[in-house]
Amino acid sequence: MTAGAGARAVGRFLFLFPIAFFSFLTTTLAGPARGGLPALTLEECLTIAEANHPSLAGAEAQAAAGRGRLAQTLAADRPEVSATASTARNGSDYDERSNYSVGATASLKIFDARRNQYAADAQRNTLSATEEEGRKTLQDVRANVKSSYMTLLLSAETAVQKLESARAFEQHLEQAKGFYEVGTKPWYDVTKARVDLGTAQLALVEAESGVEVARAALRNAMGVGQETLFDVAPVSFDVLGLEELWDLLRERGVEELERLALENRPDYRAAELRALAGRATLSAEARSTSPGVSLTGGYNGAGDDVSELEKSWNVGLRMSVPVLDGGAAKARVETARAQLSSLAATREKLRQDISLEVRRAYTEIVKARERVRISELTLANAEENRKLALGRYETGVGDSLEVTDALLSHAAARLENRKARYDFQTALINTEKAIGTEFLSR
């Protein structure tokens, strides 16, 4: 495939995925949100996080500080003007008079071997790196909200499955009691059904506790207080409906995804910008021993009467040449050179980490998709076994142990199928984070 065709394919992927994924997220299940609480969609949770998360406020403050430092550096190349005015009253036994004076001075840097220009370049690149890191923070916040949202949905789904399982065991208990009363089944079946029901009810309590923990984690990911009450909108996860997108992702391959990650990841761009800033800082420090030339001028007026001040002015050039600084300039150059080497090493380490992260995320997608396929087969088989076991028990052929095993296997298969679907979505979220491009865009 040519590079142009590859770019078009990726563009098609990034265009189609938001449509399919958003449609798939907003397909609701039957039943309202619990307790009358407001049910937030994923997009609403993301919007709240962007408005409230302290990490984003901190990132913006860092960028604002960087803009201030850049403005300070640029100011050194601009004219500087200052004005003064004073008055004094002097006296003795023989005389008493007032003195007045006004003045203004100005200076303009003419030459500094481009030292300040390199310093400004370093500040610009540092500011750009800080802004890119802010974008990475935003991506991380959104990814954490998505993961927490999915975890809460899975926890709620698990609780639903445990509730249905408890109800099934409750029905089985009533059935066992009925058979015992008519003398077709022993008391053992009733006792075992009660134990199974108790176990299922305990699992339900644990699942409901897991829902509250997951909801607290989502609040934290959104940057809101734990006293905030809300629910999340239930959704249907039709993972197998994303075959076209999966095929396109598989077609691109892990190498293409790595290339996209290096192009899109804000933290990698920030590392490159910080390396450029380090290089500019080294150039600025290397010129710290160069001469500097400035144009200076002044205007003064002084006298005993404000209306009759004696005026004077001056204009001149001032040149400064560092002669001896005890090796401080050389030390600053060596420090800047070492910092540049450190920044280059950090960038290379990040490149390797990104490569590993992309490959790991791609592997997780492959594994999660296969888990979905296998879990579908397992669920179908468990459903058939459940129907057969219940039918055999109702006709008096089967026993209570067979029914218990079938119900447990069916409940476990349903839950595993849901987990597989959620794991697939989590793998997609991790791939978003690894590549640096959101599939679910605004």
Backbone torsions as a table, in degrees:
resi	resn	phi	psi	omega
1	MET	NA	136.7	179.9
2	THR	-74.4	165.5	-179.9
3	ALA	-63.2	-38.5	179.1
4	GLY	-64.9	-42.2	178.2
5	ALA	-64.8	-38.3	178.7
6	GLY	-63.1	-42.9	179.7
7	ALA	-64.0	-39.3	178.3
8	ARG	-65.3	-37.5	179.9
9	ALA	-65.1	-43.6	178.6
10	VAL	-64.5	-40.8	178.5
11	GLY	-62.4	-39.8	177.6
12	ARG	-63.5	-40.3	178.4
13	PHE	-60.5	-48.3	-177.1
14	LEU	-70.5	-20.0	176.0
15	PHE	-82.1	-41.0	-175.7
16	LEU	-76.8	-35.8	-172.2
17	PHE	-61.3	-46.6	179.9
18	PRO	-57.6	-37.5	-178.4
19	ILE	-65.6	-50.5	-177.8
20	ALA	-67.3	-43.9	-176.1
21	PHE	-67.6	-42.1	-180.0
22	PHE	-66.9	-40.1	176.9
23	SER	-61.6	-40.2	-178.6
24	PHE	-70.9	-30.6	179.3
25	LEU	-75.5	-29.8	-172.4
26	THR	-96.7	10.7	175.5
27	THR	-84.5	104.1	-172.0
28	THR	-85.0	151.6	173.3
29	LEU	-83.6	169.6	176.8
30	ALA	-69.9	144.6	175.7
31	GLY	109.1	136.2	180.0
32	PRO	-78.2	170.6	174.9
33	ALA	-66.5	153.1	-173.2
34	ARG	-73.5	147.5	166.7
35	GLY	64.0	12.4	-179.1
36	GLY	71.4	10.0	179.0
37	LEU	-74.7	152.5	177.1
38	PRO	-62.9	131.3	-179.4
39	ALA	-96.1	111.6	-177.6
40	LEU	-89.0	137.4	172.2
41	THR	-81.1	170.7	178.8
42	LEU	-60.8	-43.9	-179.3
43	GLU	-63.2	-37.1	177.7
44	GLU	-66.5	-39.1	176.8
45	CYS	-63.7	-40.2	178.9
46	LEU	-65.3	-40.6	179.2
47	THR	-63.7	-42.7	178.4
48	ILE	-63.1	-41.2	179.7
49	ALA	-62.7	-41.7	-179.5
50	GLU	-65.9	-27.4	-179.4
51	ALA	-87.7	-19.7	-170.0
52	ASN	-122.7	-19.0	-170.7
53	HIS	-68.8	127.5	-177.5
54	PRO	-64.6	-27.1	179.1
55	SER	-63.1	-35.8	179.2
56	LEU	-71.4	-39.1	175.9
57	ALA	-62.9	-40.3	177.9
58	GLY	-64.4	-40.3	179.2
59	ALA	-64.3	-39.9	178.1
60	GLU	-66.9	-36.8	177.3
61	ALA	-65.2	-39.2	177.0
62	GLN	-62.3	-41.8	178.4
63	ALA	-65.0	-40.0	178.5
64	ALA	-63.1	-40.1	177.0
65	ALA	-64.0	-38.4	177.9
66	GLY	-64.8	-38.2	176.9
67	ARG	-65.4	-35.9	177.0
68	GLY	-65.3	-41.7	178.8
69	ARG	-65.0	-38.1	177.6
70	LEU	-64.4	-42.9	179.1
71	ALA	-61.7	-38.9	177.6
72	GLN	-62.7	-41.4	-179.3
73	THR	-67.5	-42.5	-179.7
74	LEU	-66.3	-29.2	-177.9
75	ALA	-64.0	-22.7	-178.0
76	ALA	-67.9	-20.4	179.4
77	ASP	-95.6	4.2	-178.0
78	ARG	-103.7	158.7	179.9
79	PRO	-61.5	144.6	175.6
80	GLU	-116.7	127.9	-178.5
81	VAL	-130.8	135.7	175.8
82	SER	-136.0	149.6	-179.2
83	ALA	-129.4	147.8	179.1
84	THR	-135.0	153.2	174.5
85	ALA	-151.2	138.2	-178.9
86	SER	-149.1	157.6	175.1
87	THR	-143.4	147.7	-179.4
88	ALA	-146.9	150.6	178.4
89	ARG	-116.8	120.5	-178.5
90	ASN	-117.0	146.0	179.1
91	GLY	-160.2	160.7	175.2
92	SER	-146.4	-171.3	179.2
93	ASP	-67.3	-21.5	-174.7
94	TYR	-108.9	-18.7	-173.4
95	ASP	-151.2	154.9	176.0
96	GLU	-149.9	128.9	-178.2
97	ARG	-151.0	166.8	177.4
98	SER	-113.2	146.8	175.5
99	ASN	-119.7	136.6	178.8
100	TYR	-127.3	145.2	175.7
101	SER	-150.9	144.3	174.1
102	VAL	-135.6	154.3	179.9
103	GLY	-165.1	160.9	176.7
104	ALA	-147.4	138.7	176.2
105	THR	-128.3	150.2	179.7
106	ALA	-142.2	149.3	175.9
107	SER	-146.8	148.8	179.4
108	LEU	-141.4	125.4	178.8
109	LYS	-71.5	129.3	-180.0
110	ILE	-103.8	-40.1	-175.7
111	PHE	-148.7	131.6	172.9
112	ASP	-144.1	26.5	-179.7
113	ALA	60.4	29.7	178.4
114	ARG	64.2	20.1	-178.6
115	ARG	-61.9	-46.7	-178.8
116	ASN	-71.0	-29.9	177.2
117	GLN	-63.5	-42.8	177.2
118	TYR	-66.3	-37.4	177.6
119	ALA	-63.5	-39.2	177.3
120	ALA	-66.3	-40.0	176.6
121	ASP	-59.8	-40.8	178.6
122	ALA	-62.9	-41.6	179.9
123	GLN	-68.4	-37.4	177.6
124	ARG	-62.8	-46.8	-179.7
125	ASN	-66.2	-37.5	177.3
126	THR	-64.6	-41.4	177.6
127	LEU	-63.1	-44.8	178.5
128	SER	-61.5	-39.4	177.6
129	ALA	-63.8	-41.4	178.3
130	THR	-62.5	-40.4	178.0
131	GLU	-65.6	-39.2	176.6
132	GLU	-65.0	-39.6	176.6
133	GLU	-64.5	-32.6	174.3
134	GLY	-64.6	-39.4	176.7
135	ARG	-65.6	-37.7	176.4
136	LYS	-64.5	-40.0	176.2
137	THR	-60.1	-41.8	178.1
138	LEU	-62.8	-43.9	178.1
139	GLN	-61.2	-41.7	179.9
140	ASP	-64.7	-42.2	179.0
141	VAL	-61.7	-45.5	-180.0
142	ARG	-64.9	-40.5	178.9
143	ALA	-64.7	-39.5	178.8
144	ASN	-66.4	-37.8	176.7
145	VAL	-64.0	-44.9	179.7
146	LYS	-61.1	-46.5	-179.7
147	SER	-62.6	-43.4	179.8
148	SER	-66.3	-37.1	177.4
149	TYR	-62.3	-46.3	179.1
150	MET	-64.2	-39.4	179.6
151	THR	-64.0	-40.6	178.0
152	LEU	-64.7	-42.0	177.8
153	LEU	-62.1	-42.3	178.8
154	LEU	-64.7	-40.8	178.7
155	SER	-63.1	-42.1	178.0
156	ALA	-65.5	-41.0	177.5
157	GLU	-63.4	-40.1	177.4
158	THR	-61.4	-42.0	178.3
159	ALA	-62.6	-40.1	178.0
160	VAL	-62.6	-44.1	179.3
161	GLN	-62.9	-41.1	178.9
162	LYS	-65.7	-36.8	177.6
163	LEU	-64.7	-45.1	178.3
164	GLU	-63.2	-37.6	178.0
165	SER	-64.6	-42.7	178.8
166	ALA	-62.7	-40.4	177.9
167	ARG	-64.4	-38.3	178.6
168	ALA	-64.4	-41.2	178.3
169	PHE	-69.7	-31.2	176.2
170	GLU	-65.9	-42.9	176.4
171	GLN	-62.8	-39.9	178.7
172	HIS	-64.3	-36.7	177.2
173	LEU	-62.4	-45.5	178.8
174	GLU	-62.2	-37.6	178.9
175	GLN	-66.5	-42.3	179.5
176	ALA	-64.0	-39.1	176.7
177	LYS	-61.5	-42.4	179.8
178	GLY	-62.5	-43.2	178.8
179	PHE	-65.7	-36.0	179.4
180	TYR	-67.1	-40.1	-178.3
181	GLU	-64.8	-31.4	178.5
182	VAL	-91.6	-1.4	174.7
183	GLY	83.7	15.1	180.0
184	THR	-93.4	-15.5	179.6
185	LYS	-134.1	150.4	-178.9
186	PRO	-77.4	165.6	177.3
187	TRP	-62.3	-26.0	178.6
188	TYR	-55.7	-38.6	-179.4
189	ASP	-63.0	-38.3	178.7
190	VAL	-67.3	-44.7	179.9
191	THR	-60.9	-45.5	-178.8
192	LYS	-65.6	-37.9	178.9
193	ALA	-64.4	-36.3	177.1
194	ARG	-65.9	-42.1	177.9
195	VAL	-62.5	-44.3	179.5
196	ASP	-62.0	-40.1	179.2
197	LEU	-65.3	-42.7	177.8
198	GLY	-61.0	-41.5	177.6
199	THR	-62.7	-42.1	179.3
200	ALA	-66.0	-37.9	178.9
201	GLN	-67.4	-36.9	176.5
202	LEU	-64.9	-41.9	177.5
203	ALA	-62.7	-33.7	178.0
204	LEU	-66.6	-42.9	178.3
205	VAL	-60.2	-44.8	178.9
206	GLU	-62.8	-39.4	179.5
207	ALA	-66.2	-39.7	178.1
208	GLU	-65.9	-35.5	174.8
209	SER	-64.6	-38.0	177.6
210	GLY	-62.9	-33.3	177.2
211	VAL	-63.1	-44.3	-179.3
212	GLU	-65.8	-38.4	177.1
213	VAL	-64.2	-42.8	179.8
214	ALA	-65.6	-36.6	178.5
215	ARG	-66.9	-38.7	176.8
216	ALA	-63.9	-39.0	178.2
217	ALA	-65.2	-36.7	177.8
218	LEU	-67.4	-41.0	175.8
219	ARG	-57.5	-44.5	179.8
220	ASN	-62.9	-41.4	178.9
221	ALA	-65.1	-30.4	179.2
222	MET	-83.1	-13.3	179.9
223	GLY	78.4	25.6	178.5
224	VAL	-112.2	162.3	-177.6
225	GLY	-70.0	155.1	-179.2
226	GLN	-67.9	-13.8	178.0
227	GLU	-80.0	-9.1	180.0
228	THR	-70.4	126.7	-177.8
229	LEU	-105.4	130.2	177.1
230	PHE	-165.3	166.3	171.6
231	ASP	-124.2	174.6	177.1
232	VAL	-117.6	147.8	-178.0
233	ALA	-70.2	126.8	177.6
234	PRO	-67.7	146.0	-177.4
235	VAL	-135.0	163.4	175.4
236	SER	-104.1	136.9	-176.3
237	PHE	-111.7	88.8	179.2
238	ASP	-92.3	76.0	-175.5
239	VAL	-62.4	-38.8	-176.2
240	LEU	-68.0	-10.5	175.8
241	GLY	-79.4	-0.7	-178.5
242	LEU	-103.2	27.0	-175.4
243	GLU	-60.5	-41.8	-178.0
244	GLU	-62.8	-41.4	179.1
245	LEU	-68.2	-39.4	178.0
246	TRP	-62.9	-43.4	179.6
247	ASP	-61.2	-39.0	179.2
248	LEU	-67.8	-40.1	177.8
249	LEU	-63.2	-42.4	179.5
250	ARG	-67.3	-35.4	179.2
251	GLU	-63.4	-37.4	-179.0
252	ARG	-67.5	-37.7	178.1
253	GLY	81.4	163.7	-173.8
254	VAL	-70.2	-32.2	-179.5
255	GLU	-64.9	-41.5	178.2
256	GLU	-66.4	-36.7	177.7
257	LEU	-65.4	-36.8	176.0
258	GLU	-62.7	-42.8	179.4
259	ARG	-62.8	-42.9	178.1
260	LEU	-62.4	-37.8	179.9
261	ALA	-62.7	-43.9	179.9
262	LEU	-66.0	-27.9	177.6
263	GLU	-78.8	-33.4	-169.4
264	ASN	-102.8	-24.9	-172.8
265	ARG	-66.7	119.8	179.3
266	PRO	-63.3	-34.2	-178.3
267	ASP	-69.1	-31.5	177.2
268	TYR	-72.7	-40.1	175.0
269	ARG	-61.9	-38.5	178.0
270	ALA	-62.9	-39.9	178.5
271	ALA	-64.1	-40.1	177.2
272	GLU	-65.0	-41.8	179.8
273	LEU	-66.4	-36.8	178.0
274	ARG	-68.6	-32.9	174.9
275	ALA	-65.6	-40.3	176.1
276	LEU	-64.6	-39.6	177.1
277	ALA	-63.5	-39.6	177.6
278	GLY	-63.5	-38.0	178.2
279	ARG	-66.6	-41.2	178.6
280	ALA	-66.7	-37.4	177.1
281	THR	-63.1	-40.8	177.5
282	LEU	-61.8	-42.0	178.9
283	SER	-64.2	-39.0	179.1
284	ALA	-65.8	-44.1	179.9
285	GLU	-67.0	-33.1	179.0
286	ALA	-65.0	-20.4	-179.3
287	ARG	-102.5	10.9	-177.5
288	SER	-69.1	-16.2	177.8
289	THR	-98.5	4.7	179.7
290	SER	-77.8	154.4	179.4
291	PRO	-70.3	156.6	176.0
292	GLY	-125.7	141.4	-178.7
293	VAL	-126.2	134.1	179.7
294	SER	-133.9	148.6	173.4
295	LEU	-96.8	127.1	-178.0
296	THR	-124.8	155.2	178.2
297	GLY	-159.2	158.6	179.9
298	GLY	-156.0	158.9	177.7
299	TYR	-139.4	133.5	-176.5
300	ASN	-137.9	150.6	174.1
301	GLY	-143.3	135.0	-178.3
302	ALA	-149.3	151.8	178.2
303	GLY	166.9	177.7	-179.9
304	ASP	-84.9	-16.6	-177.7
305	ASP	-125.9	131.5	-177.5
306	VAL	-60.9	-34.3	-176.9
307	SER	-80.9	-9.5	-177.8
308	GLU	-132.4	56.8	179.0
309	LEU	-79.8	141.9	174.2
310	GLU	-82.2	123.0	-172.3
311	LYS	-102.8	146.5	175.6
312	SER	-150.8	157.5	178.6
313	TRP	-145.5	164.0	177.6
314	ASN	-151.9	146.9	175.9
315	VAL	-137.9	138.1	179.6
316	GLY	-166.0	172.2	175.1
317	LEU	-108.5	140.8	178.0
318	ARG	-126.0	128.8	178.7
319	MET	-120.7	134.0	177.0
320	SER	-121.8	135.2	-179.5
321	VAL	-128.8	115.8	176.0
322	PRO	-62.9	129.8	-179.0
323	VAL	-109.1	-48.9	-177.7
324	LEU	-147.3	124.8	179.3
325	ASP	-129.4	15.8	177.8
326	GLY	69.5	18.4	178.7
327	GLY	89.8	8.4	-178.1
328	ALA	-65.0	-41.6	-179.4
329	ALA	-63.8	-42.9	178.9
330	LYS	-62.6	-39.2	179.3
331	ALA	-65.5	-38.1	178.7
332	ARG	-66.4	-37.4	178.1
333	VAL	-65.0	-44.8	179.6
334	GLU	-64.4	-37.7	177.3
335	THR	-63.7	-45.1	179.5
336	ALA	-63.1	-38.0	179.3
337	ARG	-66.3	-41.6	178.7
338	ALA	-66.5	-39.6	177.8
339	GLN	-64.5	-36.4	177.2
340	LEU	-63.7	-42.1	177.0
341	SER	-63.3	-38.9	178.4
342	SER	-64.9	-41.6	179.0
343	LEU	-64.6	-38.6	177.5
344	ALA	-64.6	-40.2	178.7
345	ALA	-67.2	-38.8	177.6
346	THR	-62.8	-41.0	178.5
347	ARG	-64.0	-42.6	178.8
348	GLU	-65.4	-40.4	177.1
349	LYS	-62.0	-41.5	178.6
350	LEU	-64.7	-39.6	178.2
351	ARG	-59.5	-43.9	178.8
352	GLN	-65.7	-40.5	179.0
353	ASP	-64.1	-39.5	178.6
354	ILE	-63.7	-43.3	177.8
355	SER	-58.1	-44.8	178.8
356	LEU	-65.4	-42.0	-178.7
357	GLU	-63.3	-41.7	179.1
358	VAL	-64.5	-45.8	-179.7
359	ARG	-64.3	-39.4	179.2
360	ARG	-66.0	-43.0	179.7
361	ALA	-64.6	-40.4	179.2
362	TYR	-63.7	-42.5	178.4
363	THR	-63.0	-39.0	179.4
364	GLU	-65.3	-36.6	177.6
365	ILE	-63.9	-45.8	179.6
366	VAL	-59.7	-46.5	-178.2
367	LYS	-66.5	-42.9	-177.7
368	ALA	-65.8	-38.6	179.1
369	ARG	-65.1	-39.5	178.3
370	GLU	-66.9	-35.9	176.9
371	ARG	-62.5	-37.7	177.5
372	VAL	-61.4	-46.7	-178.3
373	ARG	-62.0	-46.4	-178.9
374	ILE	-66.5	-40.4	-178.3
375	SER	-65.5	-31.2	176.1
376	GLU	-63.3	-43.3	178.3
377	LEU	-65.9	-42.4	180.0
378	THR	-63.3	-41.1	179.5
379	LEU	-64.3	-42.4	178.9
380	ALA	-61.3	-41.5	179.3
381	ASN	-67.4	-41.1	179.5
382	ALA	-65.8	-36.6	177.6
383	GLU	-63.6	-42.1	178.5
384	GLU	-65.1	-42.9	179.0
385	ASN	-64.5	-37.0	178.6
386	ARG	-63.0	-45.8	179.5
387	LYS	-62.2	-41.0	-179.6
388	LEU	-66.2	-43.1	-178.1
389	ALA	-65.3	-44.1	178.6
390	LEU	-64.4	-39.8	178.5
391	GLY	-64.2	-42.5	178.9
392	ARG	-64.8	-39.0	-179.3
393	TYR	-68.1	-40.3	-179.5
394	GLU	-64.2	-31.5	-180.0
395	THR	-88.9	-0.5	177.7
396	GLY	85.2	4.6	-179.5
397	VAL	-85.0	-44.2	-177.4
398	GLY	-84.5	175.3	178.5
399	ASP	-120.7	173.5	-176.2
400	SER	-64.2	-37.9	-179.3
401	LEU	-61.8	-39.8	178.7
402	GLU	-63.7	-41.1	179.0
403	VAL	-65.2	-44.0	179.4
404	THR	-59.0	-47.4	179.8
405	ASP	-61.1	-41.0	-178.7
406	ALA	-67.0	-42.1	179.4
407	LEU	-65.7	-43.6	178.6
408	LEU	-63.0	-43.2	-179.4
409	SER	-64.4	-39.8	179.8
410	HIS	-66.9	-44.4	178.8
411	ALA	-62.3	-42.6	179.3
412	ALA	-65.2	-38.5	-179.9
413	ALA	-67.5	-39.8	178.1
414	ARG	-64.7	-43.4	-179.7
415	LEU	-66.8	-40.0	178.2
416	GLU	-63.5	-37.1	177.9
417	ASN	-64.6	-42.2	177.2
418	ARG	-65.4	-42.4	179.3
419	LYS	-61.7	-39.9	179.6
420	ALA	-62.7	-40.3	179.4
421	ARG	-67.1	-43.1	177.9
422	TYR	-67.0	-37.4	177.8
423	ASP	-62.7	-35.7	177.8
424	PHE	-63.5	-43.3	178.4
425	GLN	-66.3	-38.8	176.6
426	THR	-62.2	-39.4	177.2
427	ALA	-63.1	-37.3	176.8
428	LEU	-66.6	-39.8	177.8
429	ILE	-63.4	-41.9	178.0
430	ASN	-65.3	-33.9	176.9
431	THR	-68.8	-39.6	173.2
432	GLU	-53.6	-49.5	-177.1
433	LYS	-64.8	-39.1	-178.0
434	ALA	-69.5	-37.8	-177.4
435	ILE	-84.0	-28.6	-179.5
436	GLY	87.3	14.3	178.3
437	THR	-130.6	124.2	-178.8
438	GLU	-78.3	127.1	173.6
439	PHE	-72.6	-39.7	177.4
440	LEU	-92.0	93.2	-178.1
441	SER	-94.3	-179.9	-178.5
442	ARG	-69.2	NA	NA
